[in-house]
Amino acid sequence: MRLIIGLVLLAGVSAAGVQEPLTVPSSREAEPDEYQFNWPIQRVAVIGAGPSGLVAYRELTEAGFDVRIFERDSVPGGNWHYTEETPPDAPVPNAPTYLADFVPSFPPAGVDLPYTEVIEDKDGEVWRDHRGPKPIWKSLMLNAPSSVQQFPQWHWPPGTPYALPQYQARNYVRSYASYLNINSNDDNSATAYNTRVERVEKRTSQAGQEQGWRLWLKSLEPTGHRTYRATWWTEDFDAVVVAVGKYCAPSMPSIPGLDEWVRKFPGLLRHSRQYRRPEAYTNQTVLIVGAAVSGSEISRDLNRHAGKVYQSFRPDTDRRWHWRLENYVRRLPKNTTCVGEIKQFLPIPEGSPIQAGLVELKNGTVLSGIDSVILATGFRYSFPYLPQYYDGATYVPHEGSARTVSPFLPLDGSHLRDLYLDLFYIQDPTLAFIGMPEGTQSFVFSEYSTLALAKVWSNTAKLPNSQTMRALHDETVEERGGYGKYVMFWGPQRTSAMIAYLVGWLNQAAVKYGGKQIDGPPKSYKEIDRYWKIEHYGGPLQVTIPEGDDAVLATLGFGQMSSADQGRSEYDPIYDDNW
């Protein structure tokens, strides 16, 4: 617990107003207990033009960096770009995590770069794979108040409702990109839309010294009906920001028989990222596997159209900090049939329809007559352009790239290791990841994390040396229960402590080295949160099981929680951007 307490104690000036420091900046030479960068940082690559990537671009350019932002889609917005196009069926078993988002594409060996060729895309799969359809559905609503999901420099108009549909979030994020002059129609050389990052490698000199990063890039531009011009090239940078979010690669459960069903009935067993409209399930018997945010909200969405909905989920027995499943289960419509964990999908005779299939639960119940299955079973962190950093991955570097690296990405895709403050890669802090922790709002927290990048990389704030960063990181991991699924979960307490620490640290650095100071989040957020719960959930959320629901939940493995667990697990929507 020492790190969490330290975060709060170090936030001495967390309430300071935005103001110019009154003291003269001191020497910027690194002290022995501070991290010393091996090269000056001027040119920065930002991967992803969602909310976090846009904020990163703004903060870094305001700090004087030469920034290029790369977005594989045709427009900014990240996940807030709904289209009717859906991703392909998720494979069972899961694809390797380092290829689960996409398989990188490179030009033929030995050609000079840039290299261009025309590609025919008869079935649309080339473009679909390149841009990556987003995991949102037509009627999706923001899961937190609009006044919380907003950029500090670009507020929603007065009178904007708290609850907004996804298309308004899409328009809002794009308007912010236009404000920054980096929308896809702004013709700004700082942006590269329709451009996918295929590889990120550490660049070395002829003497073998590391001297920055090289990005291998591929753009795809339409040239006619179902034809595209593909261009490959490289660009060099001093630092890289990964801002692609957490929802790139589906996670399919390991349930006996599921692989056979997926093979036999393509398009009928879909991951939640493929869900678009409830009308597709009219009068069907639908089995939804999982009941967290996507599972519960999709259940609500298709409830009025489907003939019957089964909701299968397993008991939430993990005692580490995370959003308790009970909070989502209570959002389910009353006529949804909640069932227990699935034991197996029983074999179906060749040639029989899916409706002939049987699904056996662990309690012995057998479900039949299923028309469709939606697997709301979550996502994995996937970075196909960083294969060399996965545990045990085989990798052949390009010429002029570092031959050896220190892996920090686990093969199960459940978390990231070795990130100081869940932000800076400890081995080399010129590589950073923003928007990766769960239980935070990217609109809120990105402001603080990207300012930390700008100040550290401009040498107006100092990181501790590598040994200290490692020790503090290890202490944090131990306090969170070790590496695994919830090691990057923050929630209200950790988010508040981290923001307080960043505000205090960065404001103190501004006094010492110069630069702007920042405030913490508005105090009104808590009041907004209280009213949002009344509007969205019908009243304050409680972790204890309400009268009348306890018997149903108890049969599914839920029980009463200790008062300590209740206090730290109560659901707080303003800290949740999980879909």
N, C-alpha and C positions, 0 to 999 in steps of 0.2 A: 504493500500500500504506500510505500514511501514516495514513489514517483507521482501518484495521483495527488497526494498531499502537497508534494513539492510544486506541482503545477499551479495549485491554488496560491500557495505562499509566495511564489515568484511573480504573481500577477499584481505587483504592488501598485502599478499605475493603470490598472485595467479600466478605471473609470475616467481616465484623462480624456479631455476633449481633443478634437482634431485641431492642431495648432502647430506653428513652426517652433522648433526647439530654440532655446535662448542661448545655448552654449555653442562655442566654436568646436567643430568636429576635431577629434584627436587623430593621432597617427593611425593608419589603417594596416600597419604591419601585424601579422598574426602573432599572438603570444604562444608560448610552448603548449598551453592547454587548449589552443584553438586549432581548428582544422585549417590546413593550408592547401588551397587548390593548386594543381600542377600546371594550369594554363589559365590565362585571362578569359573571362566569359563575355562574349559580345553577341554572337549569333546563336539564337535559340530556336529549336523546332518544337512546335506544339502539335501533338497528334490528337485530332478530334476537335470538331467545332460545335460540340454541345455546350450547355451552360457553363461547365467548368472550363472548357477550352477557350470560350469567349472571354471569360473573366481573366484567365491566364494571359491571353493576348493583350488585354487592356492594361493590366498591372505591369507586365514586362515592357511594353512599348512606352508607357509613361515613365518607367525607370531608365529609358534610354537604350534598351536592347533592340537589336535587329531581329525581328521575329517573323517566322514563316509558319503558317497554320495549314495543316494537311487534313483534308476531310474526304473520305472515300465516297460519300454521298454527293448528290448534285446541289444540295442546299445545306445551310447551317441548321442546327437544332438538335442534333443527336437523336435520342429516342423520340423527341417531339416532332417526328415526321411520319405521320400516319399515311399508309398507302394500302390499297386492296391487295397488293402483292404480298405473298406470304413466303417465309423461308421453307426449305424442303423439310420433309419428315426427319426428325432427329434419329440418328442411328442407335440401335441397341445391340450390343453394349455401346457405351459412349465412345466417341472418337477420342484419340489421344488429346489431352488438354491443349497441347501446343499447336494442334491443327484443328481444334474444335470450332473456332470461329471461321477460319478459311484456310485453304492451302495456298501458301505463297506462290507467286508466279514470277518467273525470271526469264530474261531473253535467252536466245540460243547461246551456247558457250562460244566464246571467242569473238563475238561481234563488238564493234565499237559502240560506245554510248554517246549521245542518246540513240536508241534503236527504236524504229517504228515499223509496225506491220498492221494490215487491215484484217480484222477478225469478223467472221460471219457468225451470227448468234441466232440460229433458226428458232430455238425454243425459248429464248430469253434467259437461259441459265447463266450465261457469261456475265450479263449485267447484274442479274440478281445476286450472284456470288460476289461481285465486285462491290456493290453498294451495301448489301446486307439489310434486308427488310427489318423494320424495327418491331419490337415485341409489345405493341400497344394495339388496342382494339377501338372500333369506331366510337362507341359510347363511353369510353373511359373518362372518368372525372379525376381532377387533381385530388390527391389524398391528403392534402394539407391546405390551409387557408391561402388564398392568393397573396395576401399581404406578407406572408412568410416566404412564399416561393416567388421572389422578385429580386432583381439586381439592385444594389444600393444606389447606383447612379441612374436607374431607369425604372421608376415606380409605376405600378398600375395606376390608371386614372382614378381620381376620387369617385367613390360610389361603386367601384367594381365589386361584384359579389364575391363572397369567400369561396364558394364552390364553382369551379369552372370546368368546362369540357376540354378535352385534349387539343382541339383545334385552336382554342384561344391561347393555350400555352405555346403551341407551335407559332402562331402569329406574333405573340409577344417576344419569343426568343429571336425570331427573325428580325423583328423591328429593332431589337437591341444590336444585332449584327449590323443592321443598316446604320444605326447611330454611330457605331465604331468604324463605319465605312469598309466593312469586310463581308457584306452579304455577297451571294454568288453573282449578283448582277452589278456589283460595284467596280469591277475591272481593276481590282487592287492587286498589285504584284506580290503583296504579302500573303495572299491566299492561293491555295491549290485545291479546288474542288474536283470531284470525280477522280481523286488521286488517293491511291491506297499505299500505305507504307508496307513494303514487303519484307524488309530486313533492317534492323538497327544494329550496327556493329561498332566496336571501339576502333577508332582509326589510329594507326601507328606510323611513325616516321621511318625512314630507311634505316635508322639506327635502332629501331625497335621500341622507341619511346612512345607511350600513349600520348595523343595530342587532340583528343576530341572524338566526335562521333560521325559516322557516315550512314546516311539513309539511302536505301535502295527503294526506288519509287516507281509506280506504274499508274499512268492515267488512262482513262477510257473515255473517248469522246465519240458521240454518235456522228456517223457520216452519211447515213441513209437508213432505209428500212432494214432493220435487223443487222446492220453492219456498224462496226466501231473501229476507230483508230486507236490502237494500243501503243503507248510510248513508255519506254523504260529509261531511267536515268538515275544519277546519284547526286546528292547534295551533302555538303559537310557542315557540321555545326559544333559549337562548343558545349552545348547543353541540350537536353531533350526532356520535354514534359509529356507524359503519357496521360491523356485525359479522355479515354474511350469509355469510361463507365464500367459497370459491373454486370451488364446484361447482354454479353456478346455470345456466349456459348451455353447451350441448353445442358441441363443435367438430367439424365434419364435414370430412373431407379433400377436397381438390380433385383428384379422379381422373376422367379422361374416362369418360363413360358411366355414372357412378354416379347422376347425377340421373335418367336414364331408368329405371334399375332401381328406384330409390326410388319413382318415379311409378307404375310398372307393378305393383309388388309391395308394396303397403302392408302393414306389419306383419311383413315377412320380412327387411327390412334395418333392424336396430335399433341405436341408439346404446347403449353399455354402461349408461347410466343407466336404460334400460328393462328390463334383465335382472332377473329375479326368481327363477326356479326352473329347475333343470336338466331336470326331467321334460318340460318343453315341447319339448326337443330330442331326445327319445328316438329312437334309431336313425337320426338325421339326419346328413347330411354338413354340417358347420358350418365356415364360414370366419370366423376372428377376425382383424380388422385391428388391429394394435397389440399390443405385448407388454410394456407397463409394468405397473403394479400391477393395474389393473382387468383388462387383457387376460390376464395370466398367471394371476391368481386365478380368473377366470371359466373359463379353460381347465381349471384343476384341478377346478373344481366340476362342470362338465358332462362331464368325461372319461369317467366310468363310465356315462353315459347315452347320449351321442352315438355314432353308428356310426363316424364319422371326424371328426377335427378338424384343419383346416389353420390354422396360425398364421403370418400374413404380417406382416413388419416390415422396416423399412429400416435400413441401417447407422447406427450412432450415431457420427457423425464430429465432432460439435460439441466443441470443446476447452474451452469455458467450464465452470465448476463446475456440476455437476448429478449426479443419481443416474444412473450408467451403466446402459444397457439390459441389459448382460450379467447384472447381478445378478438381474433379474427373469426373464430367459430361462432361467436355471438352475433356476427354480422350475417350469418346464413339465414335465408328465408325459412319460415317455420315449416313449410311443406317440403323442404329438402330432407331426404332420408340420410341421416348420418350413420355410417357403418365403420367398422374397425379396419385394421391394417390388412392388406392383401397378402395371402400366403402364396398363391400361384394363379397364373392364367392357365387353365387346363387345356390340353391338346384338343384341336378341332379337326375332325375328319376332312381330308382333302376334298375340296369342292363345296363344302358346306359354308353358308353365310356366317357373318360374325354373330348374328343373333342366336346361332346354335351354340355359341361358346359359353363356357361356364367359368366364373371367377370365384375361387375359394378364398374365404377370409381366414385369418388365423384363429378366429373363434369357432370355426367349423361351418359358418353360414356360407351358402352358395348363391351367388347372383347369376341370373340368366336373362336372356332377352336384351342384351346390351346392343345399342345401335352405334354408339360412338364413345370413345374414351378421350378425355382431356387430361394430360399429365402436367399438373401445376406443381412441378417438383424442383423448381429453382434453376439457378444458373451457376456456371463456373467462371472464375477468372481465366481468361485466355488471351495470350499475347503471341500470335504466330510469328511476329517479326522479332521475337527475342528467344528463339529456340535454344540458344546456347546457355541460357540461364535457367533452364529446367533441370531438375535432378535427373541425372543419368541419360539425358538426351544426347544422341549422336549428332555431331555438327561439324561441317567442313566450312571454315571461314573463307571469305573472299580474300584475294591478294591485297595486302596492305592493311589487314585487320588483325586484331589481337588473337593470338592462338589459344590462350587459356583465359578462363574467366571463373568467377566464383558463383555457382548456382544459388538462387534464392527463391525460385518458383517451384512449389511442390507439384507433383504429377497429378494429384487429385483435383487441383484447381480450387481448393476450398479457401485459400488465403494467400497472402504474400509474406515472405520473411524479410528480415534484415532491412526494414525501413524505419529510420529514426523519425519519430513523431508520425509514423505511418505516412511519411511523405518523402524523405530523402533516402536514397539507396546508400547505405552506410559505406560500402566498399568504394563507391565513387559518387558523391553527392551532386555531380553534374547530371545525373539521371534521377528524375523525380516522377512520382505518381500522385495525381490529385483526384479526389472524388471516389476513392476506393473504400474507405471504411463504411460499414453498414450502421444504420441507426443515426444518420446525419442527413441534413438537407443540403444538397449540393449548391443550391442558390445561396444559402447562408454561409456555409463553411468555406466555400471556394475563395471568398473574399480574403479570408485570413491566411489560408494555406498559400495562395498565389502571391500575396504580399510578402510572406516569408521567403518564397523563392526569389522574388525580385530583390529583396534586401540582402539576402545571403550571397546571391550571385553577383551583386554590385558591390560587395564588400562593405556594406553599411549595416550589417548584422553578422555575428560570428557564430558558427557552429562549434560545439566542443570537438576535441580531437577524436579520432576514430575509436580509440580505446574507450573513451568516456561514452560516446554514442552507443557503442556495443554494450557496455555495462548497463546503461539506462534502458536500452531496448530489451535486453534479457530480463531485467527486473520487471518491466512492463508485461512481457509475455508471461512470466511466472505469476504475476498478480492476476492476470486474466485467465489463468487455468491452463496455460500451455498452448502450443500451436494447435490449430485445428479450425473447425468451422466458425467459431465465435471469437477468435482471437482479435479480429478486426471490427468487432461490434462495439459501438460507443454508447449510444443512447443518451438521455438527457444529462446524467451526471458527468460522464466522461467528456461529452461534447462541451458542456459548460466549462469544465475544468481546462480543457484544451484551448478553448477560445480565450479564457482568462489568462492562461499562460502565454499564448501567442501575443495577445494585446500588451501584456506587461513587458515581455521580452523585446518586442519590436518597438514599443514606445521608448523603452530605455535605450535601445540602439539608436533611435532617432535623436535622442538628446546627445548621445556621444558622438555619432558620426554624421548626423544630418538626415534630412528626409522627413516625410510626412508621418504624423501620428494618427492613430485610429481609435474609434470607440468600439465597445462591445455591442452586441445586438440590442435593439431597443427593449426597454423594460416592458413595453406594451405587448411583446410576444406572449408572455404568460397569460395576460388577460385575453388576448385573442384566442389562445389555445383553449382557455376555459369555455368561451362561447362556442368555439368550433365543436368541441365535444358535445355540447348541448344540441347544436344544430345537426351535426353529422351522426351522432350516436344516441341522441335522446337524453343525454345527461353525462355526468362524470363517469369515467371508466374505472371499474373496480376489477382487481385481480381475483378477489374472492368470488366463488361461484354463487350467482344469485339464486334465490329460492325458486324451485321449479325446474331449474336447469341442472341441478347437481346430480340427479339420478341418471340422466342421459349421459352427462359427461363422465360420471364415475364408471359407467359400463365401458367407456372407451379408454379408460386408464388415467383419467384426470382425478386429482385429489386436491384437498386444501393445501395451501402453501403457508410457509412460515411467514411471520410478519416482516422479517428481514427481506425475504425474497419478494414479498408483495411490494415493499417500498422501492426496490430497485428494478422491478420488472413491470410496473404499471405502464401501460401503453400511452405514448405521448406522440400524437401524429405529427407535430411540428418538427420532430426529429427523425421522421421516417420518409425516405424516398424510395423504399423498396417496392418493386413490382414483380 
